[in-house]
Amino acid sequence: MRAVVQRVTESSVSVDGKVIGAIGRGLLALLGVAVEDDESDAAQMAEKIAGLRCFEDDDGKINLSVEEIGGGVLAISQFTLLADCRKGRRPSLNAAARPEQAIPLYESVVAHLRNRNLRVETGEFGAHMDVHLINDGPVTLLLDTKKVF
């Protein structure tokens, strides 16, 4: 499972011009589910997102998590995070899970985050979404449950 996580002062997602999810200070998490992912990846990803120390403390050090600041998470499904662009000009999406596998795992990440008492808003799986954000910092982090960076 892959994620691009951005620290935001606010973020929202719209479908057909209607806002369906919005947060203030917190994290925008773009989530991609791979064909080899399972429930353990969903639990690991949620734990990592919730516990990432990417917010400043009173001394200005990046030392606090979204949980510790009482922030929200906007979780958006994004299968293109699994695209392989190494060959040719058209990204290969063979590594991305099909909806019947991806939806339950995406929803599991959301459930795990909510079980940690985080306010979590979501997009609409499979819909064309307009995502708006004000990136704070900017701070943008890449997470992958299978790769070691």
C-alpha positions in Angstrom: 0.0 0.0 0.0 1.3 3.4 -0.9 0.4 6.9 0.4 1.4 10.4 -0.3 0.7 12.3 2.9 0.6 16.1 3.0 0.5 18.3 6.1 -2.3 20.8 5.5 -3.9 23.8 7.1 -7.1 22.8 5.3 -8.2 20.4 2.6 -11.4 19.4 0.9 -12.7 17.0 -1.8 -15.6 17.7 -4.2 -17.5 15.4 -6.6 -19.7 17.1 -9.3 -19.1 20.5 -7.7 -20.3 19.4 -4.2 -17.9 19.2 -1.2 -18.2 15.7 0.2 -15.3 15.9 2.7 -13.3 18.6 4.4 -10.8 19.1 7.2 -9.0 21.9 8.8 -5.5 21.4 10.2 -4.3 17.8 9.6 -3.2 15.4 6.9 -4.3 14.8 3.4 -3.6 11.1 2.7 -3.8 9.9 -0.9 -4.0 6.1 -0.7 -3.2 3.5 -3.3 -3.8 -0.2 -2.8 -1.6 -2.8 -4.5 -2.6 -6.3 -5.7 -0.4 -7.9 -3.0 -1.9 -5.8 -0.1 -3.9 -7.3 2.7 -5.4 -6.3 6.0 -2.0 -6.1 7.7 -1.0 -3.4 5.1 -4.2 -1.4 6.0 -3.5 -1.6 9.7 0.2 -0.7 9.2 -0.6 2.3 7.0 -3.2 3.6 9.4 -0.8 3.3 12.3 1.9 5.1 10.3 -0.4 8.0 9.2 -1.8 8.5 12.7 1.6 8.4 14.4 3.8 10.4 11.9 5.5 13.1 13.8 5.2 15.9 11.2 3.7 18.8 13.1 5.7 21.4 15.1 5.7 21.5 18.9 5.9 24.6 21.0 9.6 24.8 20.4 9.2 24.7 16.6 10.5 21.2 16.2 8.7 18.7 14.0 7.8 16.4 16.9 4.0 15.9 17.0 1.5 13.6 15.3 -1.9 14.4 13.9 -3.3 12.6 16.9 -1.4 14.8 19.3 -2.5 18.0 17.7 -6.2 16.9 17.4 -6.1 17.3 13.6 -8.1 15.6 10.9 -7.3 13.2 8.1 -8.8 13.5 4.6 -8.3 10.1 3.0 -8.6 9.9 -0.8 -8.3 6.7 -2.9 -5.7 7.1 -5.7 -4.9 4.0 -7.6 -2.4 5.9 -9.8 0.1 5.9 -6.9 0.8 2.3 -8.0 1.6 3.3 -11.6 4.9 2.1 -13.1 6.3 4.8 -15.3 9.7 3.2 -16.0 8.9 2.0 -19.5 7.4 4.0 -22.3 5.1 7.0 -21.8 1.9 5.3 -20.7 1.9 4.4 -17.0 1.3 0.7 -16.3 -1.4 0.2 -13.6 -1.0 -3.6 -13.3 0.2 -3.3 -9.7 -3.0 -1.5 -8.6 -5.7 -3.6 -6.9 -9.1 -4.0 -8.6 -12.0 -2.3 -6.8 -13.3 -5.5 -5.3 -10.0 -5.8 -3.4 -9.1 -2.1 -3.0 -12.3 -0.8 -1.6 -12.4 -3.0 1.5 -8.7 -2.3 2.2 -9.1 1.5 1.7 -12.2 1.4 4.0 -10.1 -0.6 6.5 -7.5 2.2 6.7 -10.2 4.7 7.3 -11.8 2.5 10.0 -8.4 2.0 11.7 -7.9 5.8 11.8 -11.3 6.4 13.2 -10.7 3.8 15.8 -7.9 6.0 17.0 -10.4 8.8 17.6 -9.2 10.8 14.6 -11.7 12.8 12.6 -11.5 11.2 9.1 -13.2 12.5 6.0 -13.2 10.6 2.7 -13.6 11.1 -1.0 -15.7 8.8 -3.2 -13.9 5.7 -4.4 -13.8 5.6 -8.2 -15.3 9.0 -8.7 -13.6 11.9 -10.5 -12.7 14.1 -7.6 -11.4 17.7 -7.2 -9.1 17.8 -4.2 -8.2 21.2 -2.8 -5.5 21.8 -0.2 -3.3 24.3 1.4 -0.1 22.5 2.0 1.5 23.6 5.3 5.3 23.9 5.1 5.1 22.3 2.6 5.5 18.9 4.2 4.9 16.0 1.8 5.8 12.4 2.8 5.8 9.1 0.9 4.7 5.9 2.7 4.9 2.4 1.3 4.2 -0.8 3.4 6.3 -2.9 1.0 9.4 -0.7 0.3 12.2 0.4 2.5 13.4 3.9 1.6 
